[in-house]
Amino acid sequence: MRKTPDTRIPMPKNPDRKSSVQNISVTHPHAGPRTRIGVHLSTTGGVANAVRRAAEMDANTLQIFSASPRMWRASKISAEQAEKTRAARAELDIGPLVIHTSYLVNVCSQSDEIREKSIAAFRGEIERALTLGAEYLVLHPGSYRGMTRKQGLELAAKSIQKAIEGLPWQQTPFHILIENTAGAEYSLGGSFEQVAELIEHLRSYAPVAACLDTCHTHVAGYDIVSESGWADTLAQIERTIGCEKVRVWHCNDAKAERGSKLDRHEHIGEGKIGLDPFRRLLREPRFSHAAFIAETPVDAPGDEERNVLTLRGLLDRSFSRMNPHS
């Protein structure tokens, strides 16, 4: 891994962490004062607790799992928990709320049993998202091993259609976001074209858009590191998916080389992508509507906050000057 300076912002020495990071606004002219920067957080203690933790680290959006990502069975969200979450979000201006689907879900599995379990589990994900008032539900399309890519694409579309059928999403801002993958063999969604295809297949049946991941994009082979490469990648996103359909960016540096297809996330600025590509992404006017959410490692206490503040520093010059490490 190439050596890069430690760009993460140190944890505040003041034990009152909230007071040391609050009231910092983003002033980049393209992004505006409400640019949404956040992180994936644990829901220990309830989703409302995660919302308050996000605000304490100067995040104004967040991503969660609505249940254990490694278990088929999941508990329902109580009305009380949902109300507390909505109240906390309204009080602290936290949004969008993004939910990441369980890792077990594979809507294009060749196995009838796994696919039926996936449909039921994904329906539960949608139900919990609607109960919580979440705007977005991120989905990895899955593996089509044993079939052609076209068959996998058709199965994924049918499964998602079946999962959402009859659920009351129509008068809500809810969208399913198809996430691009690292491009491993048989993995659906390893290219922008595949993400766009699935969105097109689903458009008539479900509210659907895209989530793009910087690490996945890099290891799938797209050049987001050089300026010219970023310009070309941006043109490909516009031509296939459409920049306006990208509602969330997962902001993750990469441990692996471009084109390696190895999905290994790293702290912002400490991997093979580096700081400048994140600065360009955050300041790109065509994504000013999007939320930027870190899914970076938690190697030590405070890592979540440091990655959020690093992203904020890349966006806001006045904030960067406050941090000697930026």
N, C-alpha and C positions, 0 to 999 in steps of 0.2 A: 504494500500500500504506500502511495507516495506520502511524504510527510507534509502536513499542513499545520499551521499554527493553531493553538487551542483557542477557538473562537467562541466557545460557550461562555455565557455570562456567569460569573461566580454567584453562588447563592448569597443573598443579602445577609450581612452580619447581624442586622437588626432582627431580633427574634420575632418581632411583629411583621411577618412577611408581607401581609396584605398592604400595610401602610407604606412599605418600601417600593411597591410596584404599581400601586393604583394611580389613577389620573394621568397615565401616559397615553397620549393619543397619537394616531398615525396621521402624518401630514403630507404624505407623498401626493402630488397634485393629480396623478392619474388614478390613484387608488381611493382617495377620499378618506374621511375620518372614520368610516365604519368598515374598513377592510377587516375581514374575518380571519383571524389566526388562532389556531387552537391545537389540541393534542388529544390522543386517545387516552382515556382515563378509566380506572377501575370504578365499579359501582358499589364497592364495599360501603355498607351503611345506607344504600339507596341511591337512586339516580339523582335525586335532588341534592344529595351530598356531593356527587361528582360535579354538578353544576356550580356549586359554591366553591369547590376546589379549583375549578377552571378560572373563576373570577379572581381568586386569590393570586393566581400566577399570571394575571393580565391576559388570559385567553378570553376571547369573546365568542368562541364556538367550541364544540367538543364532539368527540366520537366515543361511543361505548359499545359493549356487547350488552344486549338486553337479557341474556341468559348465559350459562356456561357455554363457551364455544366448542367444547369437546364432549358434550352430552346431547343425546337425542331428545330427552325429556326436558321440559322447561316449565317453570311456574308462571302463572299469569301475573300481570301487573295489576295491583289493587287500585281501586278508584282513589284511595287516599294517597298512594304513592304517586299516581299520575297527577293529582291536583297539586301536591307539593312540588313536583317537578315543573309544572306549568307556572306556578307562582314564583318559584326561584328564578326561572328563566325571564319572566316578565320584570321582576325586581332588578335583576342584574344585567338585563339586555344581552342574554346569551343565546346565540342562534347563528346558523341552523344547528339543530340537534341531529347528529348523524349516527346511525346504528350500523355496525358491521355484522353481517350474517355469520352464523356459526361456520366453522371450518369443515364440519361434517357434510354440509349440504352440497350435493352434486346433482344438479338438475339435468345433466345430460349423461348420467351413468348408463352403461349398457345393462346393468343389473336391474331388473324390475323391482326387486325388493329395496335396493338402495335408493332408486329413483322415487319410489312411493314414499319412503321415509323422508326423503329430501323435500318432496312436495308438501308433506304434512308439516315438517319443521319450518319450511319457508313460509307457509301460511301462518304459522304461529309467530314468526318474525314480523310479518306484516301486521298482524293483529296487535302485537305489543307496540309496534311503531305508531299505529293509529291511536292506541290508548294513550301513549305518552305525548302525542302531538309532534312526533319527530318528522322533520321535513324529508329526510333521505334515509334509504336503506341500501347499503352497499353490498353487492353480490359478486363473488368470483363465479363465472359461468360454469366452471368444472372441467372434468376430464372426459374425453370421448373415446378413451382407449377401447379398441376392439371394433370401432366403427369408422366411417369416413367423417371428415370435418363437417360436411353438409348434413349428414345424419345427426351428428352431435348438435349442430346449430338448430335443426328442426325440433329435436327432442327438448332442448333447453327452452325454446320458445313455447312449446306446448305445455311443459311443466310449469313454467312461470304463469302462463295463462290460467292453468288449472288452479294454481295456488291462490291467485288473487280473485278468482271468480266469486261474485256475490258479496265481496267485502266493500264497506261504504267509504271508499277513498275519494269519490268524485268531487266533494265540496271541500277538499283539504289541499294543502300544498304538497302532500306526500308524493315522492317519486322513488322508484327503484333505480339505482345507479349501477350500471354495468362497469365493472372495473377491469382495466387492462391487466394482463398477467405478465410474468417474466419470460414467457415464450417457451416453456418446457414442452417437450414432445407430448402431443395429445391434449394439451391444455388449451381450452377454447378462450379466445380473447388475447392472444399473444401479439396481435397487431391492431392498429387503429381500424383497419378495414374490417376485421372480425367483430370488434366492438360495435362499429357502425351497422354491420349486417344484423346483429342481434337486436339492436335498437329499432331498426327498420322492421324486423319481423314482429316486434312487440307493440309497435306504435298504435295499432288499432285495438289492443286489448288491455293495455296497462299504461300508467304514467311512467315514462322511462327516459333516462338521460344517462350521462356518463360520469365516472370518477376515474381520473388518471393518476398513476403513481409514478413519481420521479425515478425511484429505484427500478421499478419494473420496466419503465420506458428505456432507461439506460442499459440494463442488462439484456433487454430484448433486441438491442442493436441500434436504437435511435441515438443520434448524436445530439445531446442537450448541453454538452460541455463547451464546445467552441461557439463563437458568435454566429458563424456562417451555418454551422450544424443546427443550432437552435432555430435560426430563421427557416431552414428547410423543414425541420420537424414541426414547427408552428404551421407552416403551409400545408403539411400533410394532415395535421389535426383539422385544420379548417376545411380541407378538401373532402375528408372522410366523415368525421363525426360532426364537425361544426363547433367552433369555439364556444358558441352560446349554449351548447348542450353539455359542456363540461361544467358541472355544478360544484364539484369538489376536486381538489388536488391533494393527494397524500404526499407530504413533503418528507422524503427520506433520502439521506445520502446512501451510497452503496459501498459495501465491502469488496464487491467483485468488479471485474473489468467490463467495459462495454461489450455487449454481445455474448457474454458468458452464460446467460440464462440462469444464473444463480441468484435466488431471491434472498439476499442477506442485507438487512438494513443497518445503517450506521448513523451516528450523530451528525447533525447538520454541519458541513464544512470539514468533516474529519475522514471522509471517504474518497472514492474515485471521482465523485462529481465535483466537490469543492463548493466554495461560497458563491462565486459569481453567477452560476446558473440559477441559483435560488433567488438572487437579487433581481436577475432579469425576469424570472417567472413572476415574482411578487409585484413587479412594476409594469407588467404587460397589460396595457389597457383592455385587450380583448378578454382578459380573465378578471376584470375588476368586479364582476358579479359573483365570483366563485369564493368558496371557503378553502383555506389552506390549513391542513391538519397534519401534524407530525405523528408518525407511528414509529418513532425512534426507540432504540433500546433503553431500558432502565437498568443501568449498571451500578448506579449509586444513588442515594437519596438526593433529590433535587434535579435529576436529569430531565424530567418532564418540563419543569419550569425553565431550565437553562435553554432547552431547544426552542421553546416558545419565544423566549426573550431574544434569542439569536435571530429567529425569523423576524421579529419586530424590529430589531436593530438594522437588518438588511433593508427593510422597507422605509424606515423613518430616519433620516439623516440626523435630526436633532436627538433622537434616542441613541443613535450610534455614538455620538460624541460623548454621551454620558458613560459609555462603556469603553474603557481603555483597551479591551481585548478585541474590539470589533474592527 
